[in-house]
Every structure is written in structure tokens, then in C-alpha cells.
């Protein structure tokens, strides 16, 4: 695969905007820059793994000495641990900015544990979503002070968790409340996953895209299941509370999509309509599978239209998962045990081959368009 700058350089040469000497200097500069940057990935992997181990070790140390400490000692230990991590990050960050960034992220993660541990020390258990709120506020404050995309990504992940927890406590599992939360999470997953638009590839958008991709399929499955009686309660949600839930569940993700994509956020509006229809199609299970397949194909088209490989991959994967779920729930139980296993094996192999061929052809056409 040719680099983007190589293609642009070739076009500029063919258009007569650059001579061969200048083009050679640009090529030499870009190759040298890539070689210098290429040696960083081992350090990134080691520092990321080290930060994870550091956070795990701190939590293990606190847990092992927790029972032997007084309440004041526990409180001091919790605050000191978070402060030391951030001070170490500030000290190291002047020499190794990347390592400092990772340590600051560890400090923000440790803040969440600190908040809930402090609540346990003083027996503050009346409203547990407040802990998530304080954690999210801490990440937003860290981003405001550091202007670090890692802190912003943590804030973007923690804020929806806080909203869902507040909604769960506020509605007390009333009928329809979980459907509203599932709709909001699924639509936000679409908005996050499509954060990487045409010509927009910052680290923050990449982190959002990964986070949205990880929760997109699980949130879709939960969304489809909310209407089947698994999450219902005898209590009904009041009209006023239901209206507020709808405003937050749909207004929030649409606002995020507009901020991330600008005027090109209209496909997320279509996704919002799909979310509503899917959550209310529980009376027609076949329609839910059809809607899942339709969304997967739309995701493939969306990725092809904007030149995003991850959407094509996700769409192909979603289409395959939809077909497999349809087979398990509507076909396999109508066959004998051995016949169902044999047919499943054949379907799995053929479907995998067809989907991989379809994906390969799409990516090849996408590369030709670029």
C-alpha cells in the first residue's frame, strides 16, 4: 500500500508543480522521519504495559494493607497514591512526554479507585453514581489542565457511564427505562465509532473510534434484547421522565456526532431512526435480523464512501454475526443434532469465505479509488 504523501507527491510531479530535485528532497525527508518514528513503538508498548502493571501493583498494595490501616491512614494512603503518580508524571513528562502522558492517565484511573475507596471509608453508599460523576469530573479537569487526548478520551468514556448509572438509579428499573439507556448507548457507539472522518485522524478520534467499535456490537445486541421481556418491570416510566431520557439518549449522541463530523453527521441521524425501529421490532424477530443486516450493509457503504477500512470490516463482521444468530435461533433447532452441526460447519465455512472475499474486493476497490 502506498503512503498518502507518496500519492500526493506523484500527482504534484505529474502536474508540474514540483521538479525532480524538490521531490527527491521531500522523499528523503519523509523516509528519514518515518525511520526515526518507527523505533518508538517498542517504547510505547513497554511504557503502556508498565503503566498497566504499575496501576495493578498499586491497587494490590492498597488492597493487601487495607485491613491493617485506620480510616485516617486509609484516606491518607489513597490521596497520597494519586498525588505521587501525578507528580511523577509531571517530573518525567519534561524529559519523556509520552511516558508522562501514560503516568497521568494511570493517575486518572487511580482517581476512580480512590473515589470509591474514600466512599467506603466514610460509608458513603447512598448514591453510588456520584462516584462516577467525581471520576468523570476529575478526567475533565485533567484534560483542561493538560490538554492531553488521553484524558479527553477517558472523560468521553466515563461521562456516558455516569449518565447511564444515574438513569438506572433514577428510574429504579422501571419498564422502558433500560430500552432508553440501550438506545442512547448504541447511538453513542455509532457516533464514537465514526469519529474518524475524511481527513480527520487525530489520536483522540482514533481512541473514540476504538472505544465505539468495542461497544457497538454488544450494545446492538442489548438493544435488540430490551424488548423481549428480559429487562421489563411492573413499574411504568412517567411521561416526564421518559421525555428527559429521550432528550439525553438521542440529543447527546447527535450533538457529539455534530461536533465530531460537522455537516457530515447526517448518517448518525439515520442511525438514530434505525435504533428506534430496532428496539421496537421485538414482536417480529425476523425483522430484527433484517434490520441488523441492513445496518451492517449501510456501515459498509458508509466506510466505502468515506474511505474508512474499519467501518467496512465492522460492517462485514456485523453481517456475519447477524446471519449466524439467525441460524442459531431459527434454523438449528429445527434440525437434528448431527445434521445441525454438519450444516452449521458448512454454513460457517462458506459464509466466512464469502465474507472475506467480499471484504477483500471492497478494500481493493477502495484502494483504487484513493
Protein Blocks (a to p, Z undefined) as FASTA:
>chain_A
ZZfklmmmmmmmmnopacfklmmmmmmmmmmmmmmmmmmmmmmmmmmmmmmmmmmmmmmm
mmmmmmmpcfklmmmmmmmmmmmmmmmmmmmmmmmmmlmmmmmmmmmmmmmmmmmmmmmm
nopakbmmlmmmmmmmmmmmmmmmnopaklmmmmmmmmmmmmmmmmmmmnnopghklmmm
mmmmmmmmmmmmmmpcghiacfklmmmmmmmmmmmmmmmmmmmmmmnopmgcfbdcdfkl
mmmmmmmmmmmmmmmmmmmnommlmmmmmmmmmmmmmmmmmmmmmlmmmmmmmmmmmmmm
mmmmnopaklmmmmmmmmmmmmmmmmmmmmmmmpcfklmmmmmmmmmmmmmmmmmmmmmm
mmmmmmmmZZ
